[in-house]
Every structure is written in C-alpha cells, then in structure tokens.
Amino acid sequence: MSLNQDRRNLVRFKIPGAKVRYKQHKGFREAEEASGVMAVVDITRISIRFEAKDFLYPGSLIDLELIIPGKKKSIKVKGNIVWSSEATSDQPGYAVVQFLPFGSDERYNTMEAHEQLRKLSEEYMETLTS
C-alpha cells in the first residue's frame, strides 16, 4: 500500500487544549532554527498538524513535544515537515509533520512514543463516534 493510499484511511482526531512544543533544526536549505509552543489542530497515528508562528521549511527535521491536558507525561517525537504556511498579522501559520519511523534505532522515534500515540488515538477516536 502506498503512503497516499494509507493517508486517506487515517482518521484525524482533535485533542482539546493540546499544545506542541516544536524545534526546527537549522541547516536544511534556508532553514533557520525555529521554536515555539503552539496549538495542535489535529493528529493521526503518523502525523500532526499544528499552528506555527514561524514558516517551517518542508523537508526539515523537527523535534516535537506533544503536551496533552490532564496527562502527566508529554510525548516526544521527531519528524519531517511536509507542509507549512506562513503566519500573517491576523492568523497563525500552520505546519504538517510526518513522524519518523518508530523502532529501536536511535534515529527513530521510540516504541514508547508509538504506544502513547496509539493510546491517544483510541481515547480520542471514541469521542468521534460518541
């Protein structure tokens, strides 16, 4: 199954009050280091869309920390920026990040993060069907 086919089958869910702390790495193309804490728009098992105060360069690596209201532990993941829009004076920019694979290799996201995202998916998907 191609990524495009899989993407259509993924359901986006919202987590009220969720925030993401992001840090774009410097050095890719014109990318400068950028960071902030912004609102999460929605999330899937493999990606996240959030408001961004900076233009984040597609193709750049980014570190994310997902902060969920009522949860003691945040979820730390790495990903690639796949899409970004620039903020204007009257609205924030947005970014879409695809998570790097999950596994035991140090370049990957941890299996613990994978499990945390799976549990969030189950918890908040229930709210879509209720």
Helices and strands as residue ranges (DSSP letters): H 3-9, E 19-24, E 34-43, E 47-52, E 61-67, E 75-84, E 93-99, H 111-129
